[in-house]
Amino acid sequence: MSRRMLTLVLKRLQCSGLVERTAYAEVPPCVEYSTHSLGASLLSAIEHLAAWSSEHHTGIRRHQDAYDKSATQCVTGMSNRSSFVCSFP
């Protein structure tokens, strides 16, 4: 993730009330982010999602591989198919 993308994501999280941003008047500039109480309330849901993902990893991976295989069959003449596949590093 680029620094710019991280900044954009953090701004959206701040805008939604999920994180708080504290800027310090220092040289070089220093900014600190912390979880807002609203964001902390998501922790339980995120933990459940992570547990579900871990439990179903094999099935998810099998579907990703099947999608990747069918996507490469659909994309003819492409030497670099990475932008068309479902797999994640």
N, CA, C and O atoms as CSV, one atom per row, in Angstrom:
chain,resi,resn,atom,element,x,y,z
A,1,MET,N,N,0.853,-1.164,0.000
A,1,MET,CA,C,0.000,0.000,0.000
A,1,MET,C,C,0.904,1.234,0.000
A,1,MET,O,O,1.846,1.331,0.787
A,2,SER,N,N,0.606,2.148,-0.875
A,2,SER,CA,C,1.415,3.358,-0.962
A,2,SER,C,C,1.081,4.301,0.200
A,2,SER,O,O,0.038,4.176,0.842
A,3,ARG,N,N,1.961,5.214,0.444
A,3,ARG,CA,C,1.744,6.205,1.502
A,3,ARG,C,C,0.484,7.022,1.218
A,3,ARG,O,O,-0.287,7.328,2.128
A,4,ARG,N,N,0.286,7.369,-0.043
A,4,ARG,CA,C,-0.900,8.148,-0.435
A,4,ARG,C,C,-2.179,7.365,-0.169
A,4,ARG,O,O,-3.147,7.920,0.351
A,5,MET,N,N,-2.193,6.082,-0.522
A,5,MET,CA,C,-3.372,5.254,-0.298
A,5,MET,C,C,-3.646,5.114,1.196
A,5,MET,O,O,-4.797,5.183,1.626
A,6,LEU,N,N,-2.595,4.918,1.984
A,6,LEU,CA,C,-2.757,4.827,3.432
A,6,LEU,C,C,-3.363,6.109,3.985
A,6,LEU,O,O,-4.260,6.056,4.827
A,7,THR,N,N,-2.887,7.251,3.526
A,7,THR,CA,C,-3.422,8.538,3.965
A,7,THR,C,C,-4.899,8.657,3.626
A,7,THR,O,O,-5.692,9.104,4.454
A,8,LEU,N,N,-5.275,8.262,2.416
A,8,LEU,CA,C,-6.679,8.333,2.005
A,8,LEU,C,C,-7.564,7.424,2.847
A,8,LEU,O,O,-8.662,7.814,3.243
A,9,VAL,N,N,-7.088,6.218,3.118
A,9,VAL,CA,C,-7.864,5.285,3.939
A,9,VAL,C,C,-8.022,5.821,5.357
A,9,VAL,O,O,-9.112,5.764,5.927
A,10,LEU,N,N,-6.944,6.336,5.924
A,10,LEU,CA,C,-7.018,6.884,7.280
A,10,LEU,C,C,-7.968,8.085,7.351
A,10,LEU,O,O,-8.697,8.240,8.330
A,11,LYS,N,N,-7.961,8.924,6.329
A,11,LYS,CA,C,-8.884,10.063,6.302
A,11,LYS,C,C,-10.338,9.597,6.249
A,11,LYS,O,O,-11.204,10.180,6.901
A,12,ARG,N,N,-10.603,8.545,5.470
A,12,ARG,CA,C,-11.975,8.007,5.396
A,12,ARG,C,C,-12.384,7.401,6.733
A,12,ARG,O,O,-13.528,7.556,7.160
A,13,LEU,N,N,-11.464,6.718,7.389
A,13,LEU,CA,C,-11.763,6.152,8.702
A,13,LEU,C,C,-12.011,7.255,9.720
A,13,LEU,O,O,-12.888,7.130,10.575
A,14,GLN,N,N,-11.244,8.327,9.631
A,14,GLN,CA,C,-11.430,9.476,10.521
A,14,GLN,C,C,-12.777,10.135,10.249
A,14,GLN,O,O,-13.504,10.474,11.183
A,15,CYS,N,N,-13.108,10.315,8.990
A,15,CYS,CA,C,-14.369,10.930,8.587
A,15,CYS,C,C,-15.553,10.116,9.112
A,15,CYS,O,O,-16.586,10.678,9.476
A,16,SER,N,N,-15.398,8.796,9.148
A,16,SER,CA,C,-16.470,7.909,9.604
A,16,SER,C,C,-16.507,7.765,11.124
A,16,SER,O,O,-17.398,7.113,11.668
A,17,GLY,N,N,-15.547,8.369,11.800
A,17,GLY,CA,C,-15.523,8.309,13.254
A,17,GLY,C,C,-14.900,7.051,13.819
A,17,GLY,O,O,-15.097,6.734,14.992
A,18,LEU,N,N,-14.145,6.322,12.992
A,18,LEU,CA,C,-13.549,5.070,13.452
A,18,LEU,C,C,-12.165,5.265,14.065
A,18,LEU,O,O,-11.754,4.492,14.931
A,19,VAL,N,N,-11.449,6.294,13.620
A,19,VAL,CA,C,-10.144,6.611,14.202
A,19,VAL,C,C,-10.077,8.102,14.510
A,19,VAL,O,O,-10.788,8.920,13.925
A,20,GLU,N,N,-9.202,8.417,15.444
A,20,GLU,CA,C,-8.940,9.822,15.785
A,20,GLU,C,C,-7.525,10.162,15.357
A,20,GLU,O,O,-6.622,9.331,15.452
A,21,ARG,N,N,-7.339,11.369,14.891
A,21,ARG,CA,C,-6.037,11.820,14.410
A,21,ARG,C,C,-5.549,12.933,15.323
A,21,ARG,O,O,-6.275,13.885,15.607
A,22,THR,N,N,-4.312,12.799,15.777
A,22,THR,CA,C,-3.688,13.832,16.596
A,22,THR,C,C,-2.422,14.287,15.874
A,22,THR,O,O,-1.527,13.484,15.610
A,23,ALA,N,N,-2.354,15.576,15.558
A,23,ALA,CA,C,-1.180,16.140,14.896
A,23,ALA,C,C,-0.367,16.916,15.920
A,23,ALA,O,O,-0.917,17.700,16.693
A,24,TYR,N,N,0.922,16.700,15.924
A,24,TYR,CA,C,1.824,17.390,16.846
A,24,TYR,C,C,2.629,18.437,16.078
A,24,TYR,O,O,3.118,18.178,14.978
A,25,ALA,N,N,2.758,19.600,16.664
A,25,ALA,CA,C,3.513,20.694,16.040
A,25,ALA,C,C,5.004,20.455,16.263
A,25,ALA,O,O,5.617,21.050,17.149
A,26,GLU,N,N,5.563,19.588,15.455
A,26,GLU,CA,C,6.972,19.233,15.556
A,26,GLU,C,C,7.602,19.297,14.171
A,26,GLU,O,O,6.913,19.331,13.152
A,27,VAL,N,N,8.923,19.313,14.164
A,27,VAL,CA,C,9.653,19.225,12.919
A,27,VAL,C,C,10.562,18.004,13.024
A,27,VAL,O,O,11.421,17.959,13.904
A,28,PRO,N,N,10.397,17.031,12.162
A,28,PRO,CA,C,9.382,16.906,11.118
A,28,PRO,C,C,8.000,16.685,11.724
A,28,PRO,O,O,7.887,16.288,12.884
A,29,PRO,N,N,6.960,16.937,10.952
A,29,PRO,CA,C,5.598,16.782,11.462
A,29,PRO,C,C,5.343,15.355,11.959
A,29,PRO,O,O,5.834,14.381,11.389
A,30,CYS,N,N,4.581,15.265,13.011
A,30,CYS,CA,C,4.258,13.974,13.596
A,30,CYS,C,C,2.745,13.860,13.732
A,30,CYS,O,O,2.092,14.763,14.254
A,31,VAL,N,N,2.192,12.748,13.261
A,31,VAL,CA,C,0.758,12.499,13.340
A,31,VAL,C,C,0.557,11.128,13.967
A,31,VAL,O,O,1.267,10.172,13.654
A,32,GLU,N,N,-0.425,11.053,14.858
A,32,GLU,CA,C,-0.715,9.795,15.527
A,32,GLU,C,C,-2.189,9.462,15.340
A,32,GLU,O,O,-3.048,10.332,15.479
A,33,TYR,N,N,-2.475,8.222,15.030
A,33,TYR,CA,C,-3.853,7.764,14.877
A,33,TYR,C,C,-4.161,6.777,15.993
A,33,TYR,O,O,-3.316,5.969,16.379
A,34,SER,N,N,-5.374,6.856,16.500
A,34,SER,CA,C,-5.819,5.899,17.509
A,34,SER,C,C,-7.265,5.522,17.220
A,34,SER,O,O,-7.991,6.242,16.535
A,35,THR,N,N,-7.660,4.390,17.752
A,35,THR,CA,C,-9.014,3.902,17.525
A,35,THR,C,C,-9.996,4.706,18.365
A,35,THR,O,O,-9.818,4.864,19.573
A,36,HIS,N,N,-11.023,5.206,17.715
A,36,HIS,CA,C,-12.109,5.901,18.404
A,36,HIS,C,C,-13.016,4.833,19.011
A,36,HIS,O,O,-12.973,3.677,18.590
A,37,SER,N,N,-13.826,5.199,19.984
A,37,SER,CA,C,-14.705,4.212,20.617
A,37,SER,C,C,-15.625,3.549,19.596
A,37,SER,O,O,-15.938,2.365,19.726
A,38,LEU,N,N,-16.059,4.295,18.586
A,38,LEU,CA,C,-16.895,3.722,17.536
A,38,LEU,C,C,-16.123,2.655,16.766
A,38,LEU,O,O,-16.663,1.593,16.458
A,39,GLY,N,N,-14.864,2.939,16.458
A,39,GLY,CA,C,-14.028,1.969,15.768
A,39,GLY,C,C,-13.741,0.754,16.638
A,39,GLY,O,O,-13.705,-0.373,16.142
A,40,ALA,N,N,-13.537,0.976,17.932
A,40,ALA,CA,C,-13.273,-0.131,18.853
A,40,ALA,C,C,-14.473,-1.067,18.930
A,40,ALA,O,O,-14.316,-2.263,19.177
A,41,SER,N,N,-15.666,-0.528,18.721
A,41,SER,CA,C,-16.860,-1.371,18.785
A,41,SER,C,C,-16.919,-2.357,17.625
A,41,SER,O,O,-17.682,-3.321,17.677
A,42,LEU,N,N,-16.123,-2.131,16.575
A,42,LEU,CA,C,-16.055,-3.055,15.437
A,42,LEU,C,C,-15.130,-4.247,15.687
A,42,LEU,O,O,-15.166,-5.224,14.939
A,43,LEU,N,N,-14.315,-4.173,16.716
A,43,LEU,CA,C,-13.305,-5.200,16.947
A,43,LEU,C,C,-13.907,-6.595,17.017
A,43,LEU,O,O,-13.372,-7.523,16.411
A,44,SER,N,N,-14.994,-6.761,17.733
A,44,SER,CA,C,-15.619,-8.072,17.864
A,44,SER,C,C,-16.054,-8.607,16.504
A,44,SER,O,O,-15.825,-9.778,16.201
A,45,ALA,N,N,-16.675,-7.769,15.684
A,45,ALA,CA,C,-17.114,-8.194,14.348
A,45,ALA,C,C,-15.922,-8.572,13.482
A,45,ALA,O,O,-15.985,-9.551,12.738
A,46,ILE,N,N,-14.837,-7.806,13.569
A,46,ILE,CA,C,-13.633,-8.092,12.784
A,46,ILE,C,C,-13.002,-9.408,13.231
A,46,ILE,O,O,-12.528,-10.184,12.402
A,47,GLU,N,N,-12.994,-9.660,14.542
A,47,GLU,CA,C,-12.451,-10.923,15.049
A,47,GLU,C,C,-13.268,-12.106,14.544
A,47,GLU,O,O,-12.703,-13.137,14.179
A,48,HIS,N,N,-14.600,-11.967,14.519
A,48,HIS,CA,C,-15.456,-13.037,14.003
A,48,HIS,C,C,-15.204,-13.258,12.509
A,48,HIS,O,O,-15.147,-14.400,12.054
A,49,LEU,N,N,-15.055,-12.180,11.751
A,49,LEU,CA,C,-14.771,-12.290,10.325
A,49,LEU,C,C,-13.422,-12.976,10.096
A,49,LEU,O,O,-13.300,-13.824,9.212
A,50,ALA,N,N,-12.424,-12.615,10.880
A,50,ALA,CA,C,-11.102,-13.233,10.754
A,50,ALA,C,C,-11.168,-14.726,11.089
A,50,ALA,O,O,-10.536,-15.541,10.416
A,51,ALA,N,N,-11.926,-15.083,12.120
A,51,ALA,CA,C,-12.070,-16.493,12.492
A,51,ALA,C,C,-12.790,-17.261,11.383
A,51,ALA,O,O,-12.390,-18.371,11.030
A,52,TRP,N,N,-13.851,-16.668,10.836
A,52,TRP,CA,C,-14.576,-17.307,9.737
A,52,TRP,C,C,-13.652,-17.526,8.542
A,52,TRP,O,O,-13.642,-18.599,7.941
A,53,SER,N,N,-12.882,-16.505,8.209
A,53,SER,CA,C,-11.964,-16.591,7.082
A,53,SER,C,C,-10.932,-17.693,7.309
A,53,SER,O,O,-10.608,-18.444,6.389
A,54,SER,N,N,-10.429,-17.785,8.507
A,54,SER,CA,C,-9.450,-18.819,8.834
A,54,SER,C,C,-10.068,-20.214,8.718
A,54,SER,O,O,-9.444,-21.133,8.188
A,55,GLU,N,N,-11.291,-20.363,9.213
A,55,GLU,CA,C,-11.983,-21.660,9.151
A,55,GLU,C,C,-12.282,-22.082,7.714
A,55,GLU,O,O,-12.289,-23.274,7.408
A,56,HIS,N,N,-12.527,-21.119,6.836
A,56,HIS,CA,C,-12.933,-21.418,5.471
A,56,HIS,C,C,-11.839,-21.151,4.439
A,56,HIS,O,O,-12.109,-21.088,3.240
A,57,HIS,N,N,-10.613,-20.996,4.911
A,57,HIS,CA,C,-9.502,-20.647,4.025
A,57,HIS,C,C,-9.354,-21.622,2.863
A,57,HIS,O,O,-9.166,-21.205,1.721
A,58,THR,N,N,-9.439,-22.925,3.153
A,58,THR,CA,C,-9.246,-23.937,2.109
A,58,THR,C,C,-10.305,-23.805,1.018
A,58,THR,O,O,-9.980,-23.849,-0.168
A,59,GLY,N,N,-11.558,-23.644,1.408
A,59,GLY,CA,C,-12.636,-23.491,0.428
A,59,GLY,C,C,-12.511,-22.207,-0.364
A,59,GLY,O,O,-12.737,-22.191,-1.574
A,60,ILE,N,N,-12.153,-21.132,0.314
A,60,ILE,CA,C,-11.975,-19.841,-0.360
A,60,ILE,C,C,-10.862,-19.956,-1.396
A,60,ILE,O,O,-11.001,-19.500,-2.531
A,61,ARG,N,N,-9.765,-20.566,-0.990
A,61,ARG,CA,C,-8.613,-20.709,-1.893
A,61,ARG,C,C,-8.977,-21.574,-3.112
A,61,ARG,O,O,-8.566,-21.288,-4.236
A,62,ARG,N,N,-9.758,-22.640,-2.862
A,62,ARG,CA,C,-10.184,-23.520,-3.957
A,62,ARG,C,C,-11.012,-22.727,-4.974
A,62,ARG,O,O,-10.832,-22.888,-6.181
A,63,HIS,N,N,-11.910,-21.879,-4.490
A,63,HIS,CA,C,-12.728,-21.063,-5.395
A,63,HIS,C,C,-11.890,-20.015,-6.126
A,63,HIS,O,O,-12.121,-19.751,-7.306
A,64,GLN,N,N,-10.922,-19.419,-5.435
A,64,GLN,CA,C,-10.036,-18.458,-6.085
A,64,GLN,C,C,-9.247,-19.122,-7.206
A,64,GLN,O,O,-9.119,-18.571,-8.298
A,65,ASP,N,N,-8.719,-20.314,-6.925
A,65,ASP,CA,C,-7.954,-21.035,-7.945
A,65,ASP,C,C,-8.830,-21.385,-9.140
A,65,ASP,O,O,-8.391,-21.268,-10.284
A,66,ALA,N,N,-10.067,-21.814,-8.885
A,66,ALA,CA,C,-10.985,-22.146,-9.977
A,66,ALA,C,C,-11.316,-20.901,-10.790
A,66,ALA,O,O,-11.387,-20.963,-12.018
A,67,TYR,N,N,-11.516,-19.784,-10.122
A,67,TYR,CA,C,-11.784,-18.530,-10.820
A,67,TYR,C,C,-10.592,-18.124,-11.668
A,67,TYR,O,O,-10.740,-17.746,-12.830
A,68,ASP,N,N,-9.406,-18.206,-11.074
A,68,ASP,CA,C,-8.186,-17.854,-11.813
A,68,ASP,C,C,-8.053,-18.702,-13.072
A,68,ASP,O,O,-7.702,-18.192,-14.136
A,69,LYS,N,N,-8.334,-19.994,-12.950
A,69,LYS,CA,C,-8.217,-20.895,-14.090
A,69,LYS,C,C,-9.219,-20.511,-15.176
A,69,LYS,O,O,-8.865,-20.480,-16.354
A,70,SER,N,N,-10.462,-20.219,-14.799
A,70,SER,CA,C,-11.465,-19.845,-15.795
A,70,SER,C,C,-11.183,-18.461,-16.368
A,70,SER,O,O,-11.468,-18.209,-17.539
A,71,ALA,N,N,-10.632,-17.569,-15.567
A,71,ALA,CA,C,-10.318,-16.218,-16.044
A,71,ALA,C,C,-9.215,-16.264,-17.091
A,71,ALA,O,O,-9.251,-15.506,-18.060
A,72,THR,N,N,-8.241,-17.140,-16.909
A,72,THR,CA,C,-7.151,-17.212,-17.887
A,72,THR,C,C,-7.640,-17.814,-19.187
A,72,THR,O,O,-7.102,-17.510,-20.252
A,73,GLN,N,N,-8.652,-18.664,-19.117
A,73,GLN,CA,C,-9.214,-19.227,-20.338
A,73,GLN,C,C,-10.012,-18.174,-21.100
A,73,GLN,O,O,-10.085,-18.217,-22.328
A,74,CYS,N,N,-10.605,-17.236,-20.381
A,74,CYS,CA,C,-11.400,-16.186,-21.013
A,74,CYS,C,C,-10.524,-15.081,-21.601
A,74,CYS,O,O,-10.896,-14.453,-22.592
A,75,VAL,N,N,-9.374,-14.847,-20.996
A,75,VAL,CA,C,-8.489,-13.773,-21.426
A,75,VAL,C,C,-7.463,-14.373,-22.367
A,75,VAL,O,O,-6.436,-14.887,-21.925
A,76,THR,N,N,-7.732,-14.313,-23.652
A,76,THR,CA,C,-6.822,-14.898,-24.626
A,76,THR,C,C,-5.830,-13.855,-25.115
A,76,THR,O,O,-6.164,-12.680,-25.267
A,77,GLY,N,N,-4.639,-14.291,-25.352
A,77,GLY,CA,C,-3.622,-13.404,-25.888
A,77,GLY,C,C,-3.025,-12.453,-24.869
A,77,GLY,O,O,-2.292,-11.539,-25.245
A,78,MET,N,N,-3.314,-12.640,-23.596
A,78,MET,CA,C,-2.757,-11.771,-22.569
A,78,MET,C,C,-1.572,-12.476,-21.925
A,78,MET,O,O,-1.712,-13.585,-21.408
A,79,SER,N,N,-0.424,-11.847,-21.955
A,79,SER,CA,C,0.758,-12.465,-21.360
A,79,SER,C,C,0.799,-12.238,-19.859
A,79,SER,O,O,1.353,-13.059,-19.129
A,80,ASN,N,N,0.222,-11.138,-19.382
A,80,ASN,CA,C,0.204,-10.845,-17.949
A,80,ASN,C,C,-1.244,-10.861,-17.488
A,80,ASN,O,O,-1.997,-9.928,-17.766
A,81,ARG,N,N,-1.634,-11.909,-16.789
A,81,ARG,CA,C,-3.014,-12.052,-16.365
A,81,ARG,C,C,-3.241,-11.588,-14.932
A,81,ARG,O,O,-4.351,-11.723,-14.417
A,82,SER,N,N,-2.225,-11.048,-14.281
A,82,SER,CA,C,-2.322,-10.726,-12.857
A,82,SER,C,C,-3.451,-9.749,-12.541
A,82,SER,O,O,-4.006,-9.802,-11.443
A,83,SER,N,N,-3.802,-8.872,-13.450
A,83,SER,CA,C,-4.870,-7.926,-13.166
A,83,SER,C,C,-6.248,-8.550,-13.336
A,83,SER,O,O,-7.256,-7.908,-13.040
A,84,PHE,N,N,-6.306,-9.789,-13.806
A,84,PHE,CA,C,-7.591,-10.453,-14.056
A,84,PHE,C,C,-7.855,-11.590,-13.074
A,84,PHE,O,O,-8.910,-12.220,-13.137
A,85,VAL,N,N,-6.926,-11.860,-12.179
A,85,VAL,CA,C,-7.083,-13.018,-11.326
A,85,VAL,C,C,-7.575,-12.627,-9.938
A,85,VAL,O,O,-7.483,-11.470,-9.528
A,86,CYS,N,N,-8.089,-13.601,-9.242
A,86,CYS,CA,C,-8.673,-13.397,-7.923
A,86,CYS,C,C,-7.660,-13.587,-6.809
A,86,CYS,O,O,-7.891,-13.127,-5.691
A,87,SER,N,N,-6.562,-14.240,-7.076
A,87,SER,CA,C,-5.600,-14.582,-6.032
A,87,SER,C,C,-5.006,-13.346,-5.397
A,87,SER,O,O,-4.805,-12.316,-6.041
A,88,PHE,N,N,-4.731,-13.482,-4.112
A,88,PHE,CA,C,-4.096,-12.409,-3.364
A,88,PHE,C,C,-2.805,-12.945,-2.788
A,88,PHE,O,O,-2.721,-14.121,-2.431
A,89,PRO,N,N,-1.804,-12.099,-2.696
A,89,PRO,CA,C,-0.513,-12.569,-2.170
A,89,PRO,C,C,-0.616,-13.020,-0.727
A,89,PRO,O,O,0.379,-13.442,-0.139
